Amino acid sequence: MRVEYDAYNVDDILRMMIRDGDWCCTFLQRGSMDVGVLRLKPGEEDPQAPHVNDEVYYIIKGDGFIRIEDKDIPVKDGSVIFVPARARHKFHGNTKELVALYIFAGRDEDLTITER
């Protein structure tokens, strides 16, 4: 049996994101999951919309809050947050650069406006 694998370095991904002016980068896409990195500068608005699939965030560095629907949850280095599919959510209130790894249970796909 042949095992396929990929290895990535978050620092390399962040350098590419900074160079390209991106706030997020989905770097791994497989049938069962998509994985990426989100980066927000202090006070930068999180523009994301609700997603089709469940999502998990791992906070690599930073602080602030994630609002899921109407509840604010504090986040810091090492926090792990589950966000169910279709839930409105946004990071906010970070006083330092916020870097999070995200993992989707399926595709990294936003709901369409008519699905919200």
Secondary structure, DSSP 8 states (H G I E B T S, - for coil): ---------HHHHHHHHHHHT-SEEEEEE-SS-EEEEEEE-TT-------BSS-EEEEEEE-EEEEEETTEEEEEETT-EEEE-TT--EEEE--SS-EEEEEEESS---B--GGG-
